[in-house]
Amino acid sequence: MRIFNAFAAAVCAAAIAGCGMQRQGGEQAQLRTGDLIFVGIPVDYSLDSDSMAGAISDATGNDGELNIIHVAVAEVQGDSCWIIDATIKHGVDRHPLDTFLTDFTLRDGSYPVFKVMRLRDDSRAQEFVDNTRKFLGQPYDSAFLPDNGAMYCSELVYESYLTPDGGHIFSEAPMNFLDDEGAMPVYWEQLFGMLGMEVPQGIPGTNPRQMSRDPALVSVELDFPGE
């Protein structure tokens, strides 16, 4: 699967009661404030080629790995679980977990794969979540450009999870929109054509798949829908 740096929410009904999940070794694992929830599409699931998710799938190819298309931030308040993320449908928004699950239910009624990951050092997790709140109300960044008053999903995380000196915990990489054969999908040509701009191939950016592999994160095993 090719690394693709312009992932967005455009695919994926039930709610989790509270934030306690699967028991591990007799203890109940908990979703925590600041945890990142990655949304992955199984490689054998066919996406519409004329959708953003389909164009993403074309760009990432198929090498037998999970196609991670979105990342969201969790905020836990008592027994309530909230999600802050950037999507085409909501822009940068904070909503209940069940809304997130409904939005990402696949067209056949099944769930995608949800991967929960946590910073190895999450002592500043609330600070990171507070940072995401500063961007609430911004539109979704369909242009995938930095510093333009809009956010795509991994850009929101990138700009909110900062070191004490203001640096970024997660790294950037050149953005790639090409499919597995090196061709530019029609979807991207049409999208950026409507925006009156060239496809931003190669500019610095972020993507959920790359972010999910960052050594600053560890996987958290929770009994999330679809797992």
HELIX and SHEET records of a PDB file:
HELIX    1   1 MET A   52  THR A   60  1                                   9    
HELIX    2   2 LEU A   97  ASP A  103  1                                   7    
HELIX    3   3 ALA A  125  ARG A  133  1                                   9    
HELIX    4   4 CYS A  153  SER A  160  1                                   8    
HELIX    5   5 VAL A  186  MET A  194  1                                   9    
HELIX    6   6 PRO A  208  SER A  212  1                                   5    
SHEET    1   A 2 GLY A  20  GLN A  24  0                                        
SHEET    2   A 2 GLU A  27  GLN A  30 -1                                        
SHEET    1   B 6 GLY A  91  PRO A  96  0                                        
SHEET    2   B 6 SER A  80  THR A  87 -1                                        
SHEET    3   B 6 ASN A  67  GLN A  77 -1                                        
SHEET    4   B 6 LEU A  36  ILE A  41 -1                                        
SHEET    5   B 6 VAL A 113  LEU A 119 -1                                        
SHEET    6   B 6 LEU A 217  VAL A 220 -1                                        
SHEET    1   C 2 ALA A 173  PRO A 174  0                                        
SHEET    2   C 2 PRO A 204  GLY A 205 -1                                        
END                                                                             
